[in-house]
């Protein structure tokens, strides 16, 4: 007879509730460390913003800009020489283009002859004053003699010693002499009106002729088109043999030493910006290892959208507010610009130090930069004056 198995050995195990896993002893310290690090970072960021960050405004919407000077002829002509090409560096006064000077040279010769003729004619009119005065004196003497003859004949009129015909001739002689005297006086008055109160050199006819000589000389000199300032040729659009008209753009010149940055800041960023505040600039061309220093020299009169070709129409009913940007002009340190040249249109990151906000918001006086003026063309008029003086002096000499 077999053995019986106890009931407790064969019955299924009773269902037990799952117990929660014990928490890792490292979990709570890790959370505390993470929270502490986050809190320290937040405090550090807040402190940095309060002490440093809020005193600076920056943007990467900034670009190098400069003056693009169009080179245009002042007289019409045919191009015979092109002295500079695209990307060439030129100095002030360098020959860029030369036009055929034949036509202007012929016109100048004609004006020189007119001036010489005007000087000689005016000089002769001054000399006529003496001759006309002598003529008046002669006519006065002839009138006096005719009056004497008429008085003698009138004295013997009743004696029959003189005929009525001789008396009539004497009266006509007096009238003729009187008319001749008046004519001589009128000629003298007219000549005096032409010459009185002036000299040959300052006579209106001579001055008018001299002005025509100067104009012709300037036209002749302007067949040589010179660079007004030093810079780099950005675009050449003229060829030898081309006929050009006054005002036609033939080249573009960029003064590379007179560049600036136009930085487009958001309207909420310019609240504390003022003219004269320092700016740190980093150009993408060189990277962060080359830093430029500048200063704010002006703010645009409006936002970029205000001067856009197609300005926004916010009255259409489907208006969406967009943060506007205001162009801020920044001057670059010329020594740094000379050491690391930039090009027009390059991207720049601009950071403005706004701590000193005592400067003006609007520039009331902006002195012109050195490249905003040129003396290249001043010499032509002095040369024209010297030519006029030479022609006048040569034709005043009596031979």
C-alpha positions as CSV (number, residue, x, y, z in Angstrom):
1,X,0.0,0.0,0.0
2,X,1.5,3.3,-1.2
3,X,2.2,6.3,0.8
4,X,-0.2,9.4,0.6
5,X,1.2,12.7,-0.4
6,X,0.3,15.5,2.0
7,X,-2.2,18.1,0.7
8,X,0.1,20.9,1.4
9,X,2.6,19.4,-1.0
10,X,0.3,19.1,-4.0
11,X,-1.9,22.3,-3.6
12,X,-0.9,25.3,-5.9
13,X,0.9,28.2,-4.2
14,X,-1.3,31.0,-2.9
15,X,-1.3,34.4,-4.9
16,X,1.0,37.0,-3.4
17,X,0.9,40.9,-4.0
18,X,4.0,42.3,-5.9
19,X,6.2,44.4,-3.7
20,X,7.6,47.8,-5.0
21,X,11.3,47.7,-5.9
22,X,13.5,49.3,-3.5
23,X,14.7,52.8,-4.6
24,X,18.3,53.1,-5.7
25,X,20.4,54.7,-3.0
26,X,22.1,56.9,-5.7
27,X,18.9,58.3,-7.4
28,X,18.1,61.1,-4.9
29,X,21.6,62.6,-4.7
30,X,21.8,62.6,-8.5
31,X,18.5,64.6,-8.7
32,X,19.8,67.0,-6.1
33,X,23.0,67.5,-8.1
34,X,21.1,68.0,-11.4
35,X,18.8,70.5,-9.8
36,X,21.7,72.3,-8.1
37,X,23.6,72.6,-11.4
38,X,20.5,73.9,-13.2
39,X,19.9,76.4,-10.4
40,X,23.5,77.6,-10.5
41,X,23.4,77.9,-14.3
42,X,20.1,79.9,-14.1
43,X,21.6,82.1,-11.4
44,X,24.8,82.6,-13.4
45,X,22.8,83.4,-16.6
46,X,20.7,85.9,-14.7
47,X,23.7,87.5,-13.1
48,X,25.5,87.6,-16.4
49,X,22.5,89.3,-18.1
50,X,22.0,91.7,-15.2
51,X,25.7,92.7,-14.9
52,X,26.9,92.3,-18.5
53,X,24.4,91.1,-21.1
54,X,21.8,93.8,-20.7
55,X,24.5,96.4,-21.5
56,X,25.2,95.0,-25.0
57,X,23.0,94.7,-28.1
58,X,24.2,92.6,-31.0
59,X,23.0,91.5,-34.4
60,X,24.4,89.5,-37.3
61,X,22.1,91.4,-39.7
62,X,24.9,93.8,-40.6
63,X,26.8,94.5,-43.8
64,X,29.8,96.5,-44.9
65,X,28.8,99.5,-47.0
66,X,30.6,102.3,-48.9
67,X,30.2,105.0,-51.5
68,X,30.0,103.8,-55.0
69,X,31.1,106.8,-57.1
70,X,29.9,106.7,-60.7
71,X,32.5,107.9,-63.2
72,X,30.8,109.8,-66.0
73,X,32.2,112.0,-68.8
74,X,31.5,115.7,-68.8
75,X,31.8,116.2,-72.5
76,X,30.9,114.0,-75.5
77,X,33.6,112.2,-77.3
78,X,35.1,109.0,-78.6
79,X,37.1,106.9,-76.2
80,X,40.8,106.5,-77.3
81,X,42.3,105.3,-74.1
82,X,41.1,103.3,-71.1
83,X,43.6,103.6,-68.2
84,X,42.0,101.3,-65.6
85,X,40.1,98.0,-65.5
86,X,37.7,96.3,-63.1
87,X,39.4,95.5,-59.7
88,X,42.3,97.9,-60.4
89,X,43.4,100.2,-57.5
90,X,43.7,103.8,-58.6
91,X,45.0,107.0,-56.9
92,X,43.3,110.4,-57.0
93,X,44.0,112.2,-60.2
94,X,44.9,109.0,-62.2
95,X,43.8,108.9,-65.8
96,X,40.9,106.5,-66.2
97,X,39.6,107.3,-69.7
98,X,40.8,109.7,-72.4
99,X,38.5,111.0,-75.1
100,X,39.5,112.2,-78.6
101,X,40.5,115.8,-78.0
102,X,40.4,117.0,-81.6
103,X,37.0,118.7,-81.6
104,X,37.6,120.4,-78.3
105,X,41.0,121.6,-79.4
106,X,39.6,123.2,-82.6
107,X,36.9,124.9,-80.5
108,X,39.5,126.2,-78.1
109,X,41.6,127.7,-80.9
110,X,38.5,129.5,-82.2
111,X,37.7,130.9,-78.8
112,X,41.3,132.1,-78.4
113,X,41.1,133.9,-81.7
114,X,37.9,135.6,-80.6
115,X,39.5,136.7,-77.3
116,X,42.5,138.2,-79.2
117,X,40.1,140.0,-81.6
118,X,38.0,141.3,-78.7
119,X,41.1,142.7,-77.0
120,X,42.4,144.4,-80.1
121,X,38.9,145.9,-80.9
122,X,38.5,147.2,-77.4
123,X,42.0,148.6,-77.4
124,X,41.2,150.5,-80.6
125,X,38.0,151.9,-79.1
126,X,40.0,153.2,-76.2
127,X,42.4,154.8,-78.6
128,X,39.6,156.4,-80.5
129,X,38.7,158.6,-77.6
130,X,41.7,160.8,-78.3
131,X,40.9,161.0,-82.0
132,X,37.3,161.8,-81.4
133,X,38.2,164.6,-78.9
134,X,40.4,166.1,-81.6
135,X,37.6,165.8,-84.1
136,X,35.3,167.7,-81.7
137,X,37.9,170.4,-81.3
138,X,38.3,170.6,-85.1
139,X,34.6,170.9,-85.6
140,X,34.3,173.5,-82.9
141,X,37.0,175.6,-84.6
142,X,35.3,175.3,-88.0
143,X,32.0,176.4,-86.4
144,X,33.8,179.4,-84.9
145,X,35.3,180.4,-88.2
146,X,31.9,180.0,-90.0
147,X,30.3,182.2,-87.3
148,X,33.0,184.9,-87.8
149,X,32.4,184.8,-91.6
150,X,28.7,185.2,-91.1
151,X,29.1,188.1,-88.7
152,X,31.4,190.0,-91.1
153,X,28.9,189.6,-93.9
154,X,26.0,190.6,-91.7
155,X,27.9,193.8,-90.9
156,X,28.0,194.9,-94.5
157,X,24.6,193.6,-95.6
158,X,23.0,197.0,-96.1
159,X,25.9,198.6,-98.0
160,X,25.6,196.4,-101.1
161,X,29.1,195.1,-100.7
162,X,27.8,191.5,-100.4
163,X,25.2,189.7,-102.3
164,X,22.3,187.8,-100.8
165,X,23.8,184.6,-102.3
166,X,27.1,185.0,-100.4
167,X,25.1,185.8,-97.2
168,X,23.0,182.7,-97.8
169,X,26.2,180.6,-98.3
170,X,27.7,181.9,-95.0
171,X,24.5,180.9,-93.1
172,X,24.6,177.4,-94.6
173,X,28.3,177.1,-93.6
174,X,27.4,177.9,-90.0
175,X,24.6,175.3,-90.0
176,X,26.9,172.7,-91.6
177,X,29.7,173.4,-89.1
178,X,27.2,173.2,-86.2
179,X,25.8,169.8,-87.4
180,X,29.3,168.5,-87.9
181,X,30.2,169.5,-84.3
182,X,27.1,167.8,-82.9
183,X,27.9,164.6,-84.9
184,X,31.5,164.6,-83.5
185,X,30.2,165.1,-80.0
186,X,27.7,162.2,-80.3
187,X,30.5,159.9,-81.6
188,X,32.6,160.9,-78.7
189,X,29.8,160.3,-76.2
190,X,29.1,156.8,-77.7
191,X,32.8,155.9,-77.5
192,X,33.0,157.1,-74.0
193,X,30.0,155.1,-73.0
194,X,31.8,152.0,-74.4
195,X,35.0,152.7,-72.6
196,X,34.2,154.8,-69.5
197,X,34.8,153.2,-66.1
198,X,36.7,150.3,-67.3
199,X,40.0,149.1,-68.8
200,X,40.8,146.9,-71.7
201,X,41.4,143.9,-69.4
202,X,38.1,144.4,-67.6
203,X,35.9,145.4,-70.5
204,X,32.6,143.4,-70.8
205,X,33.4,142.3,-74.3
206,X,36.8,141.1,-73.3
207,X,35.4,139.4,-70.2
208,X,32.8,137.6,-72.3
209,X,35.4,136.4,-74.8
210,X,37.6,135.3,-71.9
211,X,34.7,133.3,-70.4
212,X,34.2,131.5,-73.7
213,X,38.0,130.6,-73.7
214,X,37.7,129.2,-70.2
215,X,34.7,127.1,-71.1
216,X,36.5,125.8,-74.2
217,X,39.6,125.1,-72.3
218,X,37.7,123.2,-69.6
219,X,36.0,121.1,-72.3
220,X,39.4,120.3,-73.7
221,X,40.8,119.3,-70.3
222,X,37.7,117.2,-69.6
223,X,38.5,114.8,-72.4
224,X,40.9,113.4,-69.8
225,X,38.6,111.7,-67.2
226,X,40.4,111.4,-63.9
227,X,39.8,109.5,-60.7
228,X,38.3,111.9,-58.2
229,X,39.5,110.0,-55.2
230,X,41.7,106.9,-54.4
231,X,39.9,103.6,-54.5
232,X,39.2,100.5,-56.5
233,X,37.4,100.2,-59.8
234,X,34.3,98.1,-59.1
235,X,32.7,98.0,-62.6
236,X,34.0,99.0,-66.1
237,X,31.5,99.4,-68.9
238,X,33.4,101.4,-71.5
239,X,35.5,100.2,-74.5
240,X,38.0,101.9,-76.8
241,X,36.3,103.4,-79.8
242,X,32.9,103.8,-78.0
243,X,31.1,107.1,-78.4
244,X,30.0,108.4,-75.0
245,X,27.7,111.2,-74.0
246,X,27.9,113.5,-71.0
247,X,26.5,111.8,-67.9
248,X,26.8,108.2,-69.2
249,X,28.2,105.9,-66.4
250,X,31.3,104.3,-67.7
251,X,32.9,103.1,-64.5
252,X,32.2,102.8,-60.8
253,X,34.8,103.7,-58.1
254,X,34.7,102.6,-54.5
255,X,36.9,104.4,-51.9
256,X,38.1,101.4,-50.0
257,X,39.4,103.4,-47.0
258,X,36.0,105.0,-46.4
259,X,33.8,102.1,-45.6
260,X,31.2,101.7,-42.8
261,X,28.8,99.1,-41.5
262,X,25.0,99.3,-41.7
263,X,23.7,97.1,-38.9
264,X,19.9,96.4,-38.8
265,X,18.9,96.2,-35.2
266,X,15.4,95.4,-34.0
267,X,13.3,98.3,-32.9
268,X,13.4,97.0,-29.3
269,X,17.2,96.9,-29.3
270,X,17.8,100.6,-30.1
271,X,16.1,102.0,-27.0
272,X,19.4,102.7,-25.2
273,X,21.5,103.2,-28.3
274,X,23.0,106.6,-28.8
275,X,25.4,108.3,-31.3
276,X,29.0,107.8,-30.2
277,X,28.6,104.5,-28.4
278,X,31.4,102.0,-29.1
279,X,30.8,98.9,-31.3
280,X,32.7,95.7,-31.6
281,X,32.6,94.2,-35.1
282,X,33.5,90.7,-36.4
283,X,33.6,90.1,-40.1
284,X,32.8,86.7,-41.5
285,X,35.7,87.2,-43.9
286,X,38.3,86.9,-41.2
287,X,36.4,85.3,-38.3
288,X,36.5,86.0,-34.6
289,X,40.3,86.3,-34.4
290,X,40.1,89.7,-36.2
291,X,38.0,92.3,-34.4
292,X,37.2,95.8,-35.5
293,X,36.3,98.7,-33.3
294,X,33.9,101.4,-34.3
295,X,31.3,103.8,-33.1
296,X,27.7,104.7,-33.9
297,X,27.5,107.7,-36.2
298,X,23.8,107.8,-37.1
299,X,20.4,106.2,-37.2
300,X,18.3,105.8,-40.3
301,X,15.3,108.1,-40.6
302,X,13.0,105.1,-40.8
303,X,12.8,101.4,-40.7
304,X,13.9,99.2,-43.6
305,X,10.3,98.5,-44.5
306,X,9.5,102.2,-44.7
307,X,11.9,102.7,-47.6
308,X,11.3,99.3,-49.3
309,X,10.4,99.2,-53.0
310,X,7.0,97.7,-52.0
311,X,6.2,98.9,-48.4
312,X,3.8,96.9,-46.3
313,X,0.1,97.8,-46.5
314,X,-1.1,97.3,-42.9
315,X,-4.6,98.7,-43.6
316,X,-5.7,95.7,-45.7
317,X,-7.3,93.9,-42.7
318,X,-5.0,90.9,-42.6
319,X,-2.4,92.7,-40.5
320,X,0.3,90.7,-38.7
321,X,2.7,92.5,-36.4
322,X,6.3,92.1,-37.5
323,X,9.2,93.4,-35.4
324,X,10.8,96.1,-37.5
325,X,14.5,96.8,-37.9
326,X,16.3,100.1,-38.0
327,X,19.5,100.6,-39.9
328,X,22.3,101.9,-37.7
329,X,25.4,103.3,-39.3
330,X,28.7,102.4,-37.7
331,X,32.1,103.9,-38.5
332,X,35.1,101.6,-38.6
333,X,38.5,102.4,-37.1
334,X,40.6,103.4,-40.2
335,X,43.8,101.9,-39.0
336,X,42.1,98.5,-38.4
337,X,40.4,98.8,-41.8
338,X,43.8,99.5,-43.4
339,X,45.4,96.5,-41.7
340,X,42.5,94.1,-42.7
341,X,40.7,95.5,-45.8
342,X,37.0,94.8,-46.2
343,X,34.7,94.7,-49.2
344,X,31.3,96.2,-49.8
345,X,28.5,93.8,-49.0
346,X,30.4,91.5,-46.6
347,X,28.5,90.1,-43.6
348,X,29.4,91.4,-40.1
349,X,28.4,90.8,-36.5
350,X,28.0,94.0,-34.6
351,X,27.9,94.3,-30.7
352,X,27.1,97.7,-29.2
353,X,28.0,98.8,-25.7
354,X,25.0,100.7,-24.5
355,X,26.1,101.5,-21.0
356,X,26.9,105.1,-21.7
357,X,23.5,106.5,-23.0
358,X,24.3,110.2,-22.7
359,X,24.9,110.7,-26.4
360,X,22.3,112.2,-28.8
361,X,19.7,110.3,-30.7
362,X,20.0,112.4,-33.8
363,X,23.2,113.8,-35.2
364,X,22.8,117.5,-35.7
365,X,26.2,118.0,-37.3
366,X,28.0,115.3,-39.3
367,X,31.3,116.6,-40.8
368,X,32.2,115.3,-44.2
369,X,34.7,112.5,-44.4
370,X,38.0,113.3,-46.2
371,X,37.0,111.3,-49.3
372,X,33.8,113.5,-49.6
373,X,35.8,116.2,-51.4
374,X,38.3,116.3,-54.2
375,X,40.8,118.9,-55.6
376,X,41.5,116.9,-58.8
377,X,39.5,119.3,-61.0
378,X,40.6,122.6,-59.4
379,X,43.8,122.9,-61.5
380,X,42.0,123.1,-64.8
381,X,40.4,126.5,-64.1
382,X,43.7,127.9,-62.9
383,X,45.3,126.8,-66.1
384,X,42.4,128.4,-68.1
385,X,42.9,131.7,-66.2
386,X,46.6,131.7,-67.0
387,X,45.8,131.1,-70.7
388,X,43.4,134.1,-70.7
389,X,46.0,136.3,-69.1
390,X,48.6,135.3,-71.6
391,X,46.3,136.1,-74.6
392,X,45.2,139.4,-73.2
393,X,48.7,140.5,-72.5
394,X,50.0,139.5,-75.9
395,X,47.3,141.5,-77.7
396,X,47.7,144.6,-75.5
397,X,51.3,145.2,-76.7
398,X,51.5,147.9,-79.4
399,X,53.7,146.9,-82.4
